[in-house]
Amino acid sequence: MGSKVKVVLVGCGFMGRMHANVYSQLEQAELVAVVDIKPEVGSKFGGDFGVPSYTTLDEALASVECNVVDICLPTWLHKDFTVAAAKAGKNIFCEKPMALNVSECDEMIAACDAAGVRLSIGHCIRFWPEYAKLKEIVVSGSLGKLLSVNLTRYGAFPSWSSDNWLADPEKSGGGALDMHIHDTDFALYLLGTPQKLVSFGTRDQRGVGQIFTTMTFGDQIIHLEGGWNLPRTTPFKHAFRAIFERGAAIMDAGPLTIHEDGKEAVVPEFEKMEAAGGGNISDLGGYFFELKYYVDKLISGEPFEVTTPDSSKESVRVALEEISQVP
């Protein structure tokens, strides 16, 4: 691949705007077109970023030169658009969750392998600075062995989705697949596939709206809580508490704080980048770092390591196992 990645962005909603904001800050990436089924939405979005808009991916690919298709569409469309982009010979960045089921994940991987293109899924929490720091502490062993982790992610139902597609569990998988999978994926990133998991939760017309899962990895434990069935006025919250043999790393209603036995608490500093586009995210950081990583690896030809199609498929599989345990 050349020295610059040229991107067609499909889906001009909240997440699409996050990605477009990132591409505008990456020297080695250029947004060349956007696609949205609603012409008035695509036209305004394209105007905001100075690129043409189209109502179909085929039209965009026939009109502009690109080597990446970035898919920011509802989950139920991920497989079809990934396969179409792969058949067109384009590399793909697709938002999480990878798909609604493991079979669709397999189809996406097979299509990309057959076309010789590269696929990455947007598990941004692996790149979020505070979470990346926690992973670093676990790998380095600087606080000794990890004993347990609590991962929390909850808030009001995200009513900003186009045509309210998130409310349809046949399209979104419900809160447990769309929202909670962030923490399921991060648990797997920390310790691999759990030896055992048990889940409880609540269902409504939008699917599993709140879920509580405990995973065991030998004598290490991760407990997860997540969902979107809280009142409309409830602020979004994500937090973790990791306990080690010689300390703890805690991010809960404040900055990440690292506590080490016999030392003063440390608050690492991370650069904050304003995220413009609504939703519940104020910091562009995780999106910036995941897309920079993707672009850098495409240009260098080096393999993806932080997240891979197989790891993303495994996160879907485990999340669906959690959901299956909720009556």
C-alpha positions in Angstrom: 0.0 0.0 0.0 1.1 3.6 -0.7 1.9 6.2 1.9 -1.7 7.3 2.3 -4.9 5.6 3.1 -8.0 6.9 1.2 -11.2 6.2 3.0 -14.9 5.9 1.9 -17.0 6.1 5.1 -20.3 4.3 5.1 -22.8 5.5 7.6 -23.1 9.2 8.6 -24.4 8.9 12.1 -22.8 9.4 15.5 -20.0 6.9 15.0 -19.4 7.9 11.5 -18.8 11.5 12.7 -16.3 10.2 15.3 -14.4 8.4 12.6 -14.5 11.4 10.2 -13.1 13.6 13.0 -10.2 11.2 13.4 -9.4 11.0 9.8 -9.2 14.7 9.6 -6.4 14.6 12.2 -4.4 11.7 10.6 -1.7 12.8 8.2 -1.6 9.4 6.5 -5.3 9.2 6.0 -7.8 11.0 3.8 -11.5 10.8 3.8 -12.5 10.9 0.1 -16.3 10.2 0.2 -19.2 9.3 2.5 -22.2 7.1 1.9 -25.6 7.3 3.6 -28.9 5.9 2.4 -30.6 9.2 3.3 -29.3 11.8 0.7 -30.0 14.8 2.9 -27.9 13.2 5.8 -25.0 12.3 3.5 -25.0 15.6 1.8 -24.8 17.6 5.0 -22.2 15.3 6.5 -20.1 15.4 3.3 -20.3 19.1 3.3 -19.1 19.3 6.8 -15.9 17.4 5.8 -15.5 18.7 2.3 -16.1 15.4 0.4 -18.8 14.1 -1.9 -21.7 12.0 -0.7 -23.4 9.0 -2.3 -26.4 6.9 -1.4 -24.8 3.5 -2.2 -21.4 2.0 -1.7 -21.3 0.9 -5.3 -21.8 4.4 -6.5 -19.0 5.7 -4.3 -16.6 3.0 -5.3 -17.3 3.8 -9.0 -16.7 7.5 -8.5 -13.7 7.9 -6.2 -10.3 6.2 -5.7 -10.0 4.5 -2.3 -8.3 1.6 -0.6 -10.4 1.5 2.6 -14.1 1.2 3.4 -15.0 2.2 6.9 -18.3 0.7 7.9 -20.3 2.6 10.6 -23.6 1.0 10.0 -26.1 -0.8 12.2 -24.9 -4.2 13.3 -27.3 -6.2 11.1 -25.6 -4.6 8.0 -22.0 -5.3 8.9 -21.7 -8.7 7.2 -23.2 -7.7 3.8 -21.2 -4.5 3.5 -18.0 -6.1 4.6 -18.4 -8.9 2.0 -19.3 -6.3 -0.7 -16.2 -4.1 0.1 -14.0 -7.2 0.2 -15.2 -8.3 -3.2 -14.4 -4.8 -4.5 -10.8 -5.3 -3.3 -11.0 -2.8 -0.4 -9.5 -3.1 3.1 -12.2 -2.7 5.8 -12.6 -1.2 9.2 -15.9 -2.1 10.6 -17.5 -1.0 13.8 -18.3 -3.3 16.7 -19.9 -5.7 17.4 -18.5 -7.6 14.4 -21.8 -9.1 13.6 -25.0 -10.5 15.1 -23.7 -14.1 15.2 -20.6 -16.2 14.7 -21.7 -17.5 11.3 -21.8 -14.0 9.9 -18.3 -13.3 11.5 -17.0 -16.4 9.6 -18.4 -15.1 6.4 -16.7 -11.7 6.8 -13.4 -13.3 7.6 -13.7 -15.7 4.6 -14.6 -13.0 2.2 -11.6 -10.9 3.3 -9.2 -13.8 3.1 -10.4 -14.8 -0.3 -10.0 -11.2 -1.6 -6.6 -10.7 0.1 -7.8 -7.6 2.0 -7.4 -6.7 5.6 -10.2 -6.5 8.2 -10.3 -4.8 11.6 -13.2 -4.4 14.0 -13.6 -1.2 16.1 -13.1 -2.5 19.7 -12.0 0.9 20.8 -11.8 0.1 24.5 -8.6 -1.8 23.9 -7.1 1.5 22.7 -8.7 3.8 25.3 -5.7 5.2 27.3 -6.9 4.2 30.8 -7.8 0.7 29.7 -4.6 0.4 27.7 -2.7 1.4 30.8 -4.5 -1.4 32.8 -3.5 -3.9 30.1 0.1 -2.7 30.4 0.1 -3.2 34.2 -1.3 -6.7 33.8 1.3 -7.7 31.2 4.3 -6.1 33.0 3.4 -7.5 36.4 4.4 -4.2 38.0 1.8 -4.7 40.7 2.1 -8.5 40.8 -0.5 -10.9 39.7 -3.9 -9.7 38.7 -6.5 -11.1 41.2 -9.8 -9.7 40.1 -11.4 -7.0 38.0 -14.8 -5.3 38.0 -15.8 -3.7 34.7 -18.9 -1.5 34.5 -20.6 0.2 31.6 -24.2 1.6 31.8 -26.5 4.5 31.0 -29.8 5.5 29.5 -30.9 3.8 26.3 -29.1 5.4 23.3 -32.1 6.9 21.5 -30.0 8.8 19.0 -29.7 5.8 16.6 -31.0 6.3 13.0 -34.6 5.1 12.8 -34.2 3.9 16.4 -32.6 0.6 15.1 -30.9 0.0 18.4 -34.3 -0.7 19.9 -34.8 -3.7 17.6 -32.9 -6.7 19.1 -33.0 -8.4 15.6 -30.8 -5.6 14.3 -28.7 -4.7 17.3 -28.6 -7.7 19.6 -29.8 -5.6 22.5 -27.8 -3.8 25.1 -25.7 -6.9 26.0 -24.4 -7.3 22.5 -24.2 -3.7 21.4 -22.9 -2.0 24.6 -21.8 -4.7 27.1 -19.6 -6.4 24.5 -17.0 -3.6 25.1 -16.3 -5.1 28.5 -16.6 -8.7 27.4 -14.0 -8.0 24.7 -11.7 -6.2 27.2 -12.0 -9.1 29.6 -10.8 -11.5 26.9 -8.0 -9.1 26.0 -6.8 -9.2 29.6 -7.0 -12.9 30.3 -8.1 -14.9 27.3 -11.2 -17.1 27.0 -12.8 -17.7 30.4 -12.8 -21.3 31.7 -16.3 -20.6 33.1 -18.9 -17.8 33.0 -22.3 -17.3 34.6 -24.7 -14.5 33.6 -27.9 -13.0 34.9 -29.8 -10.1 33.5 -33.1 -8.6 32.5 -34.9 -8.6 29.2 -37.5 -6.3 27.7 -38.8 -5.6 24.2 -35.3 -4.3 23.2 -33.6 -7.5 24.2 -31.2 -8.0 27.2 -31.1 -4.5 28.6 -28.9 -5.2 31.7 -26.5 -8.0 32.3 -24.3 -9.2 35.1 -21.5 -11.7 34.3 -18.8 -13.4 36.3 -15.9 -15.0 34.4 -13.3 -17.2 35.9 -9.8 -17.7 34.5 -8.3 -20.3 36.9 -8.1 -18.4 40.2 -8.5 -15.0 38.5 -12.0 -13.4 38.4 -13.6 -10.7 36.2 -17.1 -9.4 37.0 -18.9 -7.4 34.4 -22.0 -5.2 34.7 -23.5 -3.4 31.7 -26.6 -2.2 30.0 -28.8 0.6 28.8 -32.2 0.2 30.6 -31.7 3.1 33.1 -33.9 6.3 33.1 -33.3 8.9 30.4 -31.7 11.3 32.9 -29.0 8.7 33.9 -25.5 9.8 32.8 -23.3 7.3 31.0 -20.7 5.6 33.1 -17.8 3.3 32.4 -15.5 2.2 35.2 -13.1 -0.5 36.4 -11.5 -1.7 39.6 -8.6 -4.0 39.2 -7.0 -5.6 42.2 -3.4 -7.0 42.2 -1.2 -8.7 44.6 0.6 -5.5 45.4 -1.9 -2.8 44.5 -4.9 -1.7 42.5 -5.8 0.3 39.5 -9.1 2.1 39.8 -11.1 4.3 37.4 -14.5 5.2 38.9 -16.1 8.6 39.0 -12.7 10.2 38.5 -9.3 9.7 36.7 -7.5 6.4 36.6 -5.6 6.1 39.9 -2.9 3.5 40.5 -2.3 2.4 44.1 0.9 0.5 44.9 1.7 -0.9 48.3 4.1 1.4 50.2 3.8 4.3 47.7 1.7 7.4 47.1 -1.2 7.0 44.7 -0.4 7.9 41.1 -2.7 9.5 38.6 -1.3 9.1 35.0 -1.9 11.9 32.6 -3.5 11.2 29.2 -4.0 13.6 26.4 -7.7 14.5 25.9 -9.1 15.2 22.4 -12.5 16.7 22.2 -15.1 14.6 20.4 -17.7 16.6 18.5 -20.8 14.7 17.4 -23.1 14.0 20.3 -23.7 10.7 22.0 -22.1 9.9 25.3 -18.4 10.3 24.5 -16.5 13.5 25.2 -13.0 12.2 24.5 -11.9 11.2 21.0 -8.9 9.4 22.3 -9.9 5.7 21.9 -11.3 6.3 18.4 -8.1 8.2 17.4 -5.7 5.6 18.6 -7.6 2.6 17.1 -7.8 4.2 13.7 -4.2 5.5 13.8 -3.2 1.9 14.6 -5.2 0.6 11.7 -3.8 3.1 9.3 -0.2 2.6 10.4 -0.5 -1.2 10.1 -2.0 -1.0 6.7 0.8 1.3 5.4 3.6 -0.8 7.1 2.1 -4.1 6.1 2.6 -5.3 9.7 0.0 -7.7 11.2 -2.8 -6.5 13.5 -2.0 -7.6 17.1 -4.1 -5.5 19.5 -7.3 -6.7 17.9 -7.9 -9.2 15.1 -10.9 -10.5 13.2 -10.6 -13.8 15.2 -10.5 -12.0 18.6 -13.5 -9.9 17.5 -15.4 -13.1 16.5 -14.5 -14.7 19.9 -16.0 -11.6 21.7 -19.2 -12.1 19.7 -19.3 -15.8 20.6 -18.7 -15.1 24.4 -21.2 -12.3 24.5 -23.8 -14.5 22.9 -23.0 -17.2 25.5 -23.7 -14.6 28.2 -27.0 -13.6 26.6 -28.1 -17.2 26.2 -28.0 -17.6 30.0 -30.5 -14.8 30.6 -34.1 -16.2 30.7 
